[in-house]
Amino acid sequence: MYILKLIRLPNLLILALTQYVIRFSVIKPFYDATNLKFSLHEWQFALLVLSTVLIAAAGYIINDYFDVAIDTANRKENFIATGIVSEKKARLLFYILSGAGILIGAYFSYIVRLRPYLLINLLTVGLLYFYAQSYKRMFLVGNIVVAALSAASVFIVSISDREMQFAFSILNIPTYSLQTQYLRLVIVIIAAYSVFAFFISLIREIVKDIEDINGDKENDCKTMPIVMGVGFAKWIAQFFIFTLLCLIILIQVRQQQWENKISFSYVVLTVQLPLLILSILLFKATHKKHYTECSSLCKVIMLTGVLSMAVFNYTS
């Protein structure tokens, strides 16, 4: 149970769910509409998901490993700091999980002839390690790294299938093929969700920096709240919340989403309204527990945003 908490099992399940929802609620409907079939078998796609999940689990472990002093100062749960999981075992688990993720990714890359995927996995492991070791202590760098990796975990699904790879490779070439037009539309939809993942992750990372400001100060971190002040960090987070809301509204207007009352209502009630509530809570936040609540709400918004793909598919 301690290991499952260490690797943040709920977060890993959300990550796996996200990739499967994209495959079956975004890509498959368009394939069915144009009589296309997946070139990637289910067991092969499962390898992609497993590789992603293992590397993410390794990232959580190495993050706790380097955060022992910070988490102790912030009185946050850290099983390595309390000695429940030894530092030696934590590092061993990191190497095992990241190594397994890279090997599975290498095999996946080989069987589907997608060489960049192996490079992406290697880069991800490196970024997660250096994020935990140093990037997260730098001004905005760690925040952007985590947000970019969140977006990448969403977008990687769009190039996992050969048909999608082909559509991506000719993205700038005019075509009159209905199939190619549909595939390009799929890429645009997945890219939109990647942008959503980027912004909500970035907002949460800034909120977490405010939440952990005391421990970060004691350990000479240079996060945004420390360098520029809590007030400035809150306004930056508010700016990203406002930007995300504007992007969602722009999509709703361009697609006239209100014509589909169920999906439109779902997005308004479970994504946009919580974003407004997040903005209000963040504006009023003054204590550590307030920022913890904001951080938790960000995770809820991420989940409801992911599930909106299934809602759109079901109601369209």
N, C-alpha and C positions, 0 to 999 in steps of 0.2 A: 504493500500500500504506500509506503514511503517513496518507493521508486516511481510509482504511478503519479504521485503528487509532484515529485521532482521533475518529471518530464511534462507536466501540465497536460494530463490526458484529455480533459475537456477541450482544450485549445487544439490538440492534435485531431480530435474527432471532428471539430468544426472545419479544420483545414482539409481533411479527407472528404467531408461532406461537400465542401465548396467545389472541389474538383469533380466529384461525381455529379453534382447538380448541373455544373456547366456542361458536362458531356451529354447528360440525358435530358436536360431542360432547355438547352440553348442549341447545341450542335445537332443532336439527333432529330428534332422536329424539322430543321431545314434540310437535313439529309433525306428524310422521309418525303418531304415535299418535292424533291428533285430526283427521287429514285437513286440516291447515292447510298452506299453502304460503308460502314467503318472499315478501313484497312487495318485498324488496330484492334486485335482481339481483346476480349474482356480481361483475360489473364495478363495480357501485355499492358493494358491500361492500369491494372492493379499494381504492376511493378512500378509504374511512374508514381502512383499515389504513395505506395509504400516507401519508395526512395525519398520522396518529399517529406513524409511524416518522420522517417528515421533521422534525417538531417535536422529537421526542426526540433525533434526531441533532444538530439545532441546539443543543439544551440541553447536550449533551456538549461541543460546541465552545466555547460561551461559558463553560462551567465551567472548561475548561482555560485559556481566555484570562485569566480573572480569578485563576486559581490559579498563575500563573507563579512568583511569589515563594514561595508555600507549597510547591509541588511541588519547587522547586529546593532548599529547605531540607530537605524530607523525602526528597530523592534519588529522586523518583518520575518515571516516564517522562512527559515532557510535550514534544511536538514543537514547541510554540510557544516554550517556554523555551529549547530548544536551537537555535532559529532554522531548523529544517527546514521548518516552516510559519510564515510571517511573521505578525505580529500583524494587519497589514492584510488579508492573505488570510483569516485566521481570522474576522475580523469580517465580511468580505464573504460568506464561506461561511455564517455564522450568519444574516445577512440574507436570503440566497438560499434557504436551506433552510427557515427559519421562514416566510418570505414565501410560498414554494411550498406549504408545509403549510397555511397560512391560506387561500390561494386555492383549493386543492383542497377544503379543508374547507368553504369558502363555497359552492362549486359543489355539493358533496354535500348541504349543508344546504338548498340551494335545490331540488334535484331530489327530495328526499325530504320536503320541507316540515318540516324539523327545525331551526328557527331557533336553539334553545339550543345546538346543536352548534358553530355559528360562535362564539358567545360563550365556550363552553368552550375552544375552540382559542386564542382571543385571550387569555383568562385564563391558560391554560397557558404560552403564550410569555412573558407578563409575569412569571409566577411563576418560570419557569426563569431568566430574565434577572436578576431581583432576588435570586433564591436564590444565583446565582453571584456577584453583586456584593456582597451584604451578608447575606442571610438565613442562609447557611450559617455565618457567623461569629457568629451569635447563639445564645444558650442555648436549645436544643431547637427553635427556630423552623424552622431549615433541615431538621432531621430530620423534623418533622411534614409540612412541605411536600412533600418527596420521597416520603414514605410515602403521603400523600394522593393525589399524582399517580399513583403506582403503582396504587393502588386504583381511581382513576378510569379508568385505561386498561383495566382489566378490566371495570368496571361499565358503561362507555359502550356496550358491545356489547348490553347488555340493552334499550336503548331505541333501537337502530338500525332495527328493523323496526316497521312500523305496528301489527301485532298486539300486539307487546310494549309499544309506546307506549300502546295502548288499555288493556291490562291494568294498566299502571302508573298510568294516570290514574284508574282505578276501584278502586284497591287497597283502599280503605276501605269500599267498597260491597258488601254481601252479595250473593252470586250463586249460582245453582244450575247454571250452565252448566259442563259438564265442561271445555270448551275454556278458559274463563277460569280455572278452578281450576288447570289444568295450566300455563297461562301464568304465573300467580302463583307456582307452585312453581318454575318456571324462574327467575323474578326472585329468589326466596329463595336458590336454589342459586348463582346468579352473585354475589349479595350476600355469600354465605359465602366464596366465593373472593376477593372484593374485600377482605374483612376479613383473610383469610390474607395477601394481597399487602401490605396495610397493615402488619401486624405484622412480617412477615419483612423488609420494607424498612426499617422503623423500627429493628429490631434491628441490621441491617447498617450503617445510618447511624451508630448509636451506636458500634459496633465500629470503624468507619472513623475516627471522631473520636478514639478512643483510639489507633489506629494512627498517626494524623497529629499527635499532640499536640505534638511538638517544633516542627514547622514552624508549626503554628497559634499557638503561644505567641510565636514570633518575629514574627508578623504581627498581634499584638494581637487574636486571636479570643477569643470568650467561649463556647466550646463547653462541654458538660456536664463532660467530664473536666478541663478547665482550671478551671472555676468551682467544681465540687463535688468534684473529685478522681477519679482513675482507679477507685479502689475503689467509690465511689458509682455511677459510670457502669456498672461491671460488674454491680452488683446490680440496677440498673434494667433492663439488658439481660436479666439472668436472670429478672426478674419478667415481662417480656414473653414470654420463651421459655416460662415456666411457664403464663402465661395462654393462649398459643396452643395448648399441649399440652392444657390443660383444655378449651378450646373444641372441639378435634378429638375428644377423648374423649366430650364431651357429645353431639356429633353422632353418633358411632358408637353410643352407647347408645340414643339416641332412634330412630335408624334401624335398630338391630340389624344393623349392617353385617357382623358376624361370620358371618351366614348366607351371605354371598357370600364364600367363603374366598379367592378370588383377589384381589379388590379390597381386602378387609380386610388381607390379607397384604402387598399392595403398599404401602398407606398406612403400616402399621406399620414395614415394613423400609426404605422410601425417604423417609418424611417424619418419623414420630415418633422412630424410632431415631436418624436424623441430628440431630434436634433435641436429643435427650439427649446425643449425642456433642458437639454444639456447646456445650451447657451445661457439660460437663466440660472441654472444651478452653478455654473462656472462663474458667472458674474457675482453671485452672492457668496461664493465659497470663501471662507476665511480660515478654516481649520483643516488639518490633515484628513479627518474622516470625510469632509465634504469632497475633497479631491479623489478620495478612494471611491466614493459614490459616482463621481463623474467618469472615472476610469472604467468602472463596471458597466455604466450605461453605454460607453463606447463599444464594449464587447457585445452588448445586446443589439446595438444598432448594426454592428457588423453582421451578426447572425441573421437578423431580420432582412438586411439588405441582400444577403446571399439567398435566402429563401424566396425573395421576390422573383427570382428566376423561375422557380417552380410554379409560383402563382401566375406569372405571365403565360407560361406554357399551358397551364391547366385551363385558363380562362380565354385564351386566344383561339 
